[in-house]
Amino acid sequence: MSMPAGNWADLPQWPTSMLERVRKQAPRVHCLMNTVVQKLVADGLSALGAIPSMTSSTEEVQDFARKADALVVNLGTLDKQRREAIGLAVDVAAAREIPWVLDPAHCDYSPPRARFAQDLLQRQPTALRANAAEYGLLTVPDRVVAVETGVVDHISFAGQTISVANGDPLMAKVTGTGCLSGAVIAAFLAVDDDRHAATAAAMLVLGVAAEKAALSASGPGSFEPALLDALAALDGGDILERAKVTG
């Protein structure tokens, strides 16, 4: 069940329905991911109910992408071989018409990285996940854009913005939670054709899980495993109780 545009009466049914479908369908998400955060992203997708894969080998990335239901491209640790692997994987995603998410991590630090991110945007990712500084450098027509501000996340498409105020400050203390959000978006896009609603639902689910995790965490070291537990245990009641969404 997708969310009718502008209709918030269905909260929390539409994100709950998508979460249930992720768990039932177990979409395969191939992740060309920042090497620093691969384990957290793989564990987070597995806890959610999706199936991750991570190879960036140019010899086999296309084979993995052919078996995937969605792709996430993260520029966090970028080198020549990864640039080539990204191009090969995006070729497959385009040919198979599967959703793919671009996370232009740290493109605000490096002009070559920003140019590469802009080139990738011309290849029409299904959604862009970025922070405010990254987004400010890019030209993004006709894409779903999820901009994380650290307080309220804004998910925009076709003139409509959904704002999600869920989350916890401990997310900023654990490297990779932003990278994980891009992968969670890909998993939700794999099970629903409404790209705007699916992206917003993914951000909401991760934000609510973070709030649940913070209840038992004493700091960033205990927050990470608590987040995985919260993703695995999250249900519609948690979303109903905590959802802070406007549009």
N, C-alpha and C positions, 0 to 999 in steps of 0.2 A: 504494500500500500504506500503510494507516494503521497507527499504533502501537497494539497492543492495550493496554488500560489496565493500567498497572503492569508491563508486560513490557519489560525493558531488554535482553533477549537479542538483539533485532533491531537494536541500535545497531551500525554507523551506517546500516543499510539503509533505515530509514524516512526520515531526513532526506535521505539521498542520493537516494532515489526521488522525493521531493518536489522537490528541486532539479532533477533531470532533467526532471520534468514542467513546471516553470516554464520551463525553457529550450525544451522541445518545444512547449508550448502558447502561450508568449508572452502571458500574460494582460495585458489593458489595465487599468492602475490609474490612476483619476482621483484627483488629489492636491489637496485644498484645504489648501495648505501655507504655513507660515511663509515670507514673501517673502524673508527673509534666506538661506534654505537651499534654495530651489527648484532651483538648478542642481545642487547635490550630490545631492539626492534624485532628480532626473531622470537624472543620469549613473549613480547607483548602481543604479537600477532597470534602466536600459538595459544596464549591465555584467552584471547578474544574468541578463538574458534577458527581462525584462518590458518592456512598452510604457507609458511614462508620459504623462499629460496633466495640465495645470496650471491651466487657466483658472478664474478665480473671478468672471467676469462673470455677473451675474444674467440677462442676456439669452440666454446660451448654455450655462450650467453644466448645465442639465437635459439638453440634447442630448448633451453629452460624457458625462454619467453614464449615459445610455441605451446608450451604446456600450461602457461599461466592464464589466470582469469583477469589479472590486472598487473600493472607495472608501476613502480615508483622509482623516480630518478632523483637522487640526492647528490649535490655537488660538493659535499663536505670535504672529502679527500680526493682531489682531482689531479690526475696526471694524464699523460698521453695515451696510455693503454686504456684508462677508464673512459676518456673521451671517445675512443674508438668503440668500446663496448657499449656505451650509451647510444651511439648512433646506430649500431647493429640492432640493439634491443628495441629502440623506437621504430626502426624499419618494420620489425615484426609486429609490434603493437598496431601500427598503422595498417599493415596488410591484413591483420586479423580483426581489426576494428574492436580491440579491447581497450578499456579505459586506461589512461596513464596519468600520473601525477608528477609534476615538476616541483622540486624543492631546491631553489637556487641558493643554497646555504653559503653564507659569507660572500655573496657576489658584490656586496658593498665594500669589501676589503680589497678587491683585485679587479682592475679594468678588464684583463683578459677573461676572467671568470664571468664578469657581467656581460661581455660580448657573447660568450658561449651560451649563457642563460637566455639572452635575447634571441640568439639563433634558434635555440630549442623552442622558444615560444612561437616561432614561425611555423613549427611543426605541429601546432595545435594540440597541446596537452588538454586532457579533459578538465583538469583543475590545476591551479597554482597554489601552493602553500608557502607563505613567506612571512617574515617579520616586517615591521613597518619600514626599516631602513632598506631592506632588500627590495621591497615592493616599490619604494620611491625611485629606484634607479631604472625600473623596467617599464616598457610600454606594453600594456596588456589589454588588447581589444577582444571582446566577445569570449572571455574565459570565465569560468568560476574561479573566484579569488578568495582564498581564506587568509586573512591577515591577522596574525597573532600579535597582540600588543602587550601581553603580560597581565592585563586586567580584564579586558573584554575582547573577544575574538569576533571579527566582522567577516561574514561570508557573503559575497556580492555576486550577482549575475543579472544581466539584462535589466539593470536599473533598480533591482530590489536587493536590499541588504537584510540579512538575518544576523542578529547579534547574540552571542552566547557569552554569558558572564560566569560560567562555571569554571572551576579550576582551583589551584592552590599555589601559594608562593613557593612551596618546596619543589614544584616542577622546574623552576629556574635553577635549582641547586643540584639537579641531577642531569648530567650530560646525556642528551639523546631523547628527551621527552618531546622536543619539537620534531625531531626526525621521526619518532614513532607516530606522531600525529599524521604526517604525510602518508605513512604506510597504512594507518587505520582508515584514512580517507580512501585509499585505493581499495581496501577490502570492502568498504561500503558501496563504492561505485561499481564493484563487481556484481552486486546483487540488486541494484536498483538503477533504472534508466534516468531518473530525475536527478541530474548531477548536482543541482543546487541543494535540494533536500538531503541527498545522501552525504554531501560534504558537511552540511550543518549538523546532521545527525552524528557523524563521526566525531566532530569536535565536541558535541554535547556529551557523548558517551565517554570520551577520554577525560573531559573535565569533571564529570560526576565521579568517575572512578578515582581521579586524583583527590577529590574531596573525601571520599570514603577512605582512601589510603592514609590520608593525613590524620585521620582520627586515631589510628593506632601507631603512627610513626613518631619517633622521638627526634628525628633528624633525617638528613638526606640518605644516610647509609641504610636506615630501616625503611625509608619511604619507597625505594626502588622495588624490593620484594613485595611490599604491601600493595603497590600499584598493580603488580602482576596478579596478586590474589584478588584485588578488587575488580580487575577486568574479567577474571574468570567467574566471579560470583555475581556480577552486576545483573540486576533484573529490572523489570518495568516499574516495580515499586520504588526502587532507588531513583529512577529517572523522574517519576511523578513527584516524589518528595522534593527533589533538588533542582529541577530544571529552571534555569533563569534565561529565558529566550525571548527576544523581542524582534519585531520585523516591521 
